[in-house]
Amino acid sequence: MVTKSSVIMLVEDNPDDEALTLRAFRRNNILNEVVVARDGVEALNYLLSDEAGRDARMPKVVLLDLKLPRIDGLEVLRRIRSDERTKLLPVVILTSSKEERDIAASYDLGANSYIRKPVVSAEFSEAVRQLGSYWLQLNEPPPRETRGF
């Protein structure tokens, strides 16, 4: 399932959830490079940096938790959507929140999908497999000219 140029960004502050996600990727043969940001500031610094060569490392999809330190996930999403370089970047909310207001706010801000983290490890692994299959193989991104990255 790996595509060498396809980077996945995981924005997750919980070390256990990070390890579970990375293990689920490996278990499902999703061998893409995974860039991990452990708070909203790290995520935005990576995505919105003007460093030379950043275009080559722009993720194909961002898996974004909502409950993050420093800058929360909803604000990260708001800033991603407000920047020309990242406004069309696929963002999947991957969180434990069941709050309707979080779901509504995520979609209002332009999330592409909202997935609640399953509690059971096997269910989580299956959810990650399906995420990888869809976003890395099936989904057709907009042309580079229209997505700004």
N, C-alpha and C positions, 0 to 999 in steps of 0.2 A: 504493500500500500504506500510505501515511501516514494516521495518525489523529492529529489535532492534540493530543488530550489524552494520547496514549500516549508516555510517556518511556521510553527504554531506558537502563539504567545499564551501563556497561562498566567493570569493575574490572581494570585492566591496567597493569603497571609498565614493560613493554617498549615504548619509543616506536615501534619498527618494527612490532610487532604491533598497537599502537593504530592507527597510520596504515593498515595493511593492512585492519583491521576497518572503519574508517570509510570507506575507499575501496570496500570490498565492499558496504557499506550503500548508498552513492551509486550504484554500478554496478547494483545490483539495485532501484533506485528505492525504497529504504527511507529516507524523508526525515524520520523522526521525530527529535525532539530527542534527542541522546545526551549524557548526563551521564557524564563520565569521572572516575573516581577512580584515582589512581596508586599507592595502597597501601591496606592494610586499614583504617587509621585514617581516611583520607578517606572511604572507603566507609561506615563505621559512623557517622561524624559526619553524613553526608548522610542516611542512612536512619533513624537513631535520634534525630535532633535534635528538640527540642521547639519549634522556631521556628514562629511563627504562619504559617499558609498552607502548611505542608509537605505536607498531604494532597493538595493539587492537583498536586504535583510528584512524588508517589511513583511510581516506575517500574512499568511493566507487567511488565517482566522484568529480571532482573539477570544479566549475563554475567560470571562470576566466574573469574578465574585463581586457581590454587592457590599458586603460588610468588610471594609478594608480600613487600615489605619491611614492617617494623614489626609488622604482624599478618598472619599468613598466611591464605590463603583458607579453610582448614578452620575456623579460629577465627572468621573473619567469618561463615561459614555457621552455626556454632554459636550465635553471638550473634543473628543474624537469626531463627533458629528459636526462640530463648528469649524473644523480645520479642513481646508480644501484638499490637503494631501491624504486625509484619512476618512473623509466624510462617507465614502462608500465601502470602507473596510468592513468585512463581515464580523459582527460582534455577537457572540452567544453568551448570554447570562447563564452562568453555572453556579448555582447558589443553593443554600439550604432554606432560604426564606420562602415561606408559604403565604406571605402577606399580599393581599390583593393590590394594595397601594404600590408595592414594589413591582409587581407584574405590570400593572397599568403604567407606572412611571417609566419602566424599562422600554415598553413598546412606544410610549409617547416620545421618548428621546431617540428612538430609531434602532432599538435592538432588533437583530434578525431572528432571534429565537430566545426563549426563556426555558431553561431546564432546571428542575429541582434535583439536587444531588440525592440519589437513592441512598438509603442508609445501609442496605445490605451490599456487601462487597461484590457479589456476583452480579447483582443488578447494576451496580455502578460500572463494572467492567463492560457489561453489555451496552450501557448508555454511551460510554466512551467509544466503543467499537462503531456504533451507529453514527456518532458525531464524526469520527474520522472518515468513515465511508462516504457520508454525505458531503462534508465540507472539503475533503481533500480529493475525492474522486468524481462525485456526481455534479456538484455545484459548478456552474459556469460563471466566473466573475465578470464584471464589466470590463470592457477594453481599457488598457492602460491609459489611453488618452482621456477617458472620462472619469477615471477614479483618482487622479492626482498623485499616484505613487507608482 
